[in-house]
């Protein structure tokens, strides 16, 4: 089956028309025509004088129609320089509740596209979205493959969306209408050129395509199988022509003609404004334009690096301006590319197109041919639908959905969804928490009176209506649901099993776990987790420190007065955590006395002397300390209570005399008869002589 295609490339300097025949999967060039604009009715690819541009379009169409019959429907392209590519994102608070509905994610995607649209919207300027792609799904700011059934606090969708100013499309439509033509399909110039130059299998490569026209140089970057970015440099062939005009005193049209002849033939003869003739060679031309060419190459290289972030793998040049002498070399060096990684592409590079040889073998015919073929294979058509009675026109290069229609109509997805329920602000164990209300529900959507989803495909003339989704309810949460890990604890305490439950205190009153939380509630939940918690529920006295006593003003914790705890045989503290089925053993304290205190601090109550008496070892003792408790004298056996104040005073000049030994030895006085003598270290002594450690005492 054959199909004829009539395409126009409406450029800044000229309009090129091509008639193409499609036969099954191949294409045949039937004819072409090129006509120049008499005035500068277009600037930088934008139509400024609709009537003048329409006249040139009609002239091209009429010329081709004389040979090929009526040509009333035409395929055209919007300049890539008009495209705006924007990255944006949209987020949804989850509060640990997963998304279970794919439609909610689709609405989030559409919200991200609308956010992108808001980013580029300028006062008085409207845009058509001509495509978007999902870059990332994120959960709590971390990339994730899918958001379905994921638990977290925030779901995010990042998109990259491409927009075309409405004025560009409308001016194209107006010019075609004046030329008695109907737009059959719309494509984009960079996409058209890439489509015929770079097959699908090669679009995974990182390639820069630069279309150097008269007013602008358009840049498109391919990577990972698609076009990832578009850009524009507001310099191109006209700047080179102006340099020639300035150098040789020519008007713009003559300078343009001289430039083309030198490129094609190698030289030309000119007559300047003074009537002086001069022959110019390619070398002359290069000297005249060198600075402008270097500047243009630098600008294009900077734009490529800005869009791509690095030097691409290769660069292709098309458009009439790509033939500018020295431009390719300057650009290659600026990008630090090898010689075999930059090339000017002409129609000879195109494959699977019959009769392409009838076209001039120039790089400025790549785009017209690409428009004709791409608009057949991947047309961007426009569709008219109504949304709640309002007429909306959409442009898209794929099947259009209800979601696309909402984007084009500028209907806020936020306004379509039900409003979330009011949040409750509560205090939980001293910290402020926000309990979110339920999420609003998705809107009810009808297509031609039947229920539909945002992914349903639309057709020209469809009637769409939507009703805002149901608002979400306020929080509906019990104490048990708030604390999902509030489980009872069963342990054994001193050989007896006990089960301990959490305590819920709300606004000062104890509640059970079924209590429904209200806004501004102050909630305290005590978990049975530690030894202290268990003692509290068993009404057992607890202490955070050991038995405290002050000795000479310094605190001493008396171990004998401390209650001891072990968990499963291991020493524990009041703050030690308990687990299910643990064995807690409580060993209660003994009553300490003053002597326990003195021994714990390493002091001696007694002063000692070790001597021998009649050949046997004897230990003599005397109290060396004066002990006071809370200001009163006490003995070492006096009881000590927590926080008692004990003072110790060492007695001065403690000495032992001979007669002290008789308090520590047993002498049967009945056995002593007659006279006796006492000796100290073999020397006769008296009862009052002082004795020291190691002395030898005798009674004879």
Helices and strands as residue ranges (DSSP letters): E 2-10, E 14-23, E 26-36, E 42-43, E 46-47, H 50-68, E 73-78, G 80-82, E 83-93, H 102-120, E 127-139, E 142-144, E 154-165, H 166-178, E 182-188, H 189-197, G 200-202, E 207-212, E 217-223, E 226-233, H 237-248, H 252-265, E 267-271, E 277-281, H 282-308, E 314-318, G 320-323, H 327-335, G 339-341, E 342-344, G 347-349, E 353-354, G 356-358, G 363-365, H 366-377, E 381-387, E 390-396, H 402-409, H 413-416, E 424-428, E 431-435, E 444-447, E 450-452, E 463-467, H 479-482, E 489-493, E 496-500, E 503-506, E 509-511, E 522-526, H 531-537, E 547-551, E 554-558, G 559-561, E 564-567, E 570-572, E 583-587, H 594-600, E 606-613, E 616-623, E 625-629, E 632-633, E 645-650, E 656-657, G 658-663, G 669-671, E 678-680, E 683-684, E 690-691, E 696-699
